[in-house]
Amino acid sequence: MDSKKIIIFIHGWGLSSKIFEPIIYRLKNDFEVYSLDLPGFGNSTINKSMFLKVLSSYPIISFQ
């Protein structure tokens, strides 16, 4: 069984995962593609008590 390689896109500050849609469209047949929204951007929500220091301590999602 041939598994696809995984690509994960994480946008920069002030953007959303929508910025990657044209790239994802081109890669989705050959790769397993994920795009994430940082808390408070795109389709995600944010708790107003969150600060950058707290957000920066979040672990990166691991795919096996």
PyRosetta script that sets phi, psi and omega in degrees:
from pyrosetta import init, pose_from_sequence

init()
pose = pose_from_sequence("MDSKKIIIFIHGWGLSSKIFEPIIYRLKNDFEVYSLDLPGFGNSTINKSMFLKVLSSYPIISFQ")
pose.set_psi(1, 123.4)
pose.set_omega(1, -177.9)
pose.set_phi(2, -94.0)
pose.set_psi(2, 114.9)
pose.set_omega(2, 180.0)
pose.set_phi(3, -95.1)
pose.set_psi(3, 147.5)
pose.set_omega(3, 179.2)
pose.set_phi(4, -78.0)
pose.set_psi(4, 146.6)
pose.set_omega(4, 172.5)
pose.set_phi(5, -70.8)
pose.set_psi(5, 151.6)
pose.set_omega(5, -176.3)
pose.set_phi(6, -102.9)
pose.set_psi(6, 135.9)
pose.set_omega(6, 173.3)
pose.set_phi(7, -122.1)
pose.set_psi(7, 131.2)
pose.set_omega(7, 178.6)
pose.set_phi(8, -119.4)
pose.set_psi(8, 124.9)
pose.set_omega(8, 177.9)
pose.set_phi(9, -104.5)
pose.set_psi(9, 130.4)
pose.set_omega(9, 175.2)
pose.set_phi(10, -126.7)
pose.set_psi(10, 118.5)
pose.set_omega(10, -174.5)
pose.set_phi(11, -71.8)
pose.set_psi(11, 164.1)
pose.set_omega(11, 176.3)
pose.set_phi(12, -80.3)
pose.set_psi(12, 172.6)
pose.set_omega(12, -177.7)
pose.set_phi(13, -61.7)
pose.set_psi(13, 131.2)
pose.set_omega(13, 177.2)
pose.set_phi(14, 88.0)
pose.set_psi(14, 2.2)
pose.set_omega(14, 179.9)
pose.set_phi(15, -113.5)
pose.set_psi(15, -167.9)
pose.set_omega(15, 174.3)
pose.set_phi(16, -144.3)
pose.set_psi(16, 172.8)
pose.set_omega(16, -179.3)
pose.set_phi(17, -65.3)
pose.set_psi(17, -16.2)
pose.set_omega(17, 178.4)
pose.set_phi(18, -58.0)
pose.set_psi(18, -25.8)
pose.set_omega(18, -179.1)
pose.set_phi(19, -61.5)
pose.set_psi(19, -24.1)
pose.set_omega(19, -177.6)
pose.set_phi(20, -92.1)
pose.set_psi(20, -4.0)
pose.set_omega(20, -174.9)
pose.set_phi(21, -53.5)
pose.set_psi(21, -44.7)
pose.set_omega(21, 179.1)
pose.set_phi(22, -63.3)
pose.set_psi(22, -35.4)
pose.set_omega(22, 179.5)
pose.set_phi(23, -72.1)
pose.set_psi(23, -43.6)
pose.set_omega(23, 179.7)
pose.set_phi(24, -60.2)
pose.set_psi(24, -41.3)
pose.set_omega(24, 179.6)
pose.set_phi(25, -56.7)
pose.set_psi(25, -40.0)
pose.set_omega(25, -178.8)
pose.set_phi(26, -77.1)
pose.set_psi(26, -27.1)
pose.set_omega(26, -174.4)
pose.set_phi(27, -98.0)
pose.set_psi(27, -17.2)
pose.set_omega(27, -168.7)
pose.set_phi(28, -61.6)
pose.set_psi(28, -23.3)
pose.set_omega(28, 179.4)
pose.set_phi(29, -80.4)
pose.set_psi(29, -22.7)
pose.set_omega(29, -176.7)
pose.set_phi(30, -108.0)
pose.set_psi(30, -16.3)
pose.set_omega(30, -176.7)
pose.set_phi(31, -135.0)
pose.set_psi(31, 157.3)
pose.set_omega(31, 168.5)
pose.set_phi(32, -89.1)
pose.set_psi(32, 114.0)
pose.set_omega(32, -168.8)
pose.set_phi(33, -114.9)
pose.set_psi(33, 133.9)
pose.set_omega(33, 176.7)
pose.set_phi(34, -128.3)
pose.set_psi(34, 143.6)
pose.set_omega(34, 172.5)
pose.set_phi(35, -130.8)
pose.set_psi(35, 137.0)
pose.set_omega(35, -175.9)
pose.set_phi(36, -115.2)
pose.set_psi(36, 145.7)
pose.set_omega(36, 171.7)
pose.set_phi(37, -101.5)
pose.set_psi(37, 129.5)
pose.set_omega(37, 173.8)
pose.set_phi(38, -64.5)
pose.set_psi(38, 150.9)
pose.set_omega(38, 179.3)
pose.set_phi(39, -53.8)
pose.set_psi(39, 128.2)
pose.set_omega(39, 179.2)
pose.set_phi(40, 92.4)
pose.set_psi(40, -2.5)
pose.set_omega(40, -179.7)
pose.set_phi(41, -123.6)
pose.set_psi(41, 154.5)
pose.set_omega(41, 178.9)
pose.set_phi(42, 59.5)
pose.set_psi(42, -128.9)
pose.set_omega(42, -177.6)
pose.set_phi(43, -92.5)
pose.set_psi(43, 8.6)
pose.set_omega(43, -178.7)
pose.set_phi(44, -94.7)
pose.set_psi(44, 165.3)
pose.set_omega(44, 176.9)
pose.set_phi(45, -113.2)
pose.set_psi(45, 168.0)
pose.set_omega(45, 177.7)
pose.set_phi(46, -138.8)
pose.set_psi(46, 141.7)
pose.set_omega(46, 173.0)
pose.set_phi(47, -85.8)
pose.set_psi(47, 126.1)
pose.set_omega(47, -174.7)
pose.set_phi(48, -59.6)
pose.set_psi(48, -16.9)
pose.set_omega(48, 178.4)
pose.set_phi(49, -83.3)
pose.set_psi(49, -2.6)
pose.set_omega(49, 179.0)
pose.set_phi(50, -77.0)
pose.set_psi(50, 140.1)
pose.set_omega(50, 176.4)
pose.set_phi(51, -125.0)
pose.set_psi(51, 162.4)
pose.set_omega(51, -177.6)
pose.set_phi(52, -55.3)
pose.set_psi(52, -38.4)
pose.set_omega(52, 179.9)
pose.set_phi(53, -60.5)
pose.set_psi(53, -40.9)
pose.set_omega(53, 178.8)
pose.set_phi(54, -68.6)
pose.set_psi(54, -46.2)
pose.set_omega(54, -179.1)
pose.set_phi(55, -61.1)
pose.set_psi(55, -37.2)
pose.set_omega(55, -178.3)
pose.set_phi(56, -69.8)
pose.set_psi(56, -15.3)
pose.set_omega(56, 179.0)
pose.set_phi(57, -89.1)
pose.set_psi(57, -4.8)
pose.set_omega(57, 179.2)
pose.set_phi(58, -66.4)
pose.set_psi(58, 138.6)
pose.set_omega(58, 179.0)
pose.set_phi(59, -73.9)
pose.set_psi(59, 150.6)
pose.set_omega(59, 173.0)
pose.set_phi(60, -75.4)
pose.set_psi(60, 137.6)
pose.set_omega(60, 179.6)
pose.set_phi(61, -66.1)
pose.set_psi(61, 134.8)
pose.set_omega(61, -178.7)
pose.set_phi(62, -108.3)
pose.set_psi(62, 131.1)
pose.set_omega(62, 176.4)
pose.set_phi(63, -113.1)
pose.set_psi(63, 136.2)
pose.set_omega(63, 179.5)
pose.set_phi(64, -111.9)
pose.dump_pdb("model.pdb")
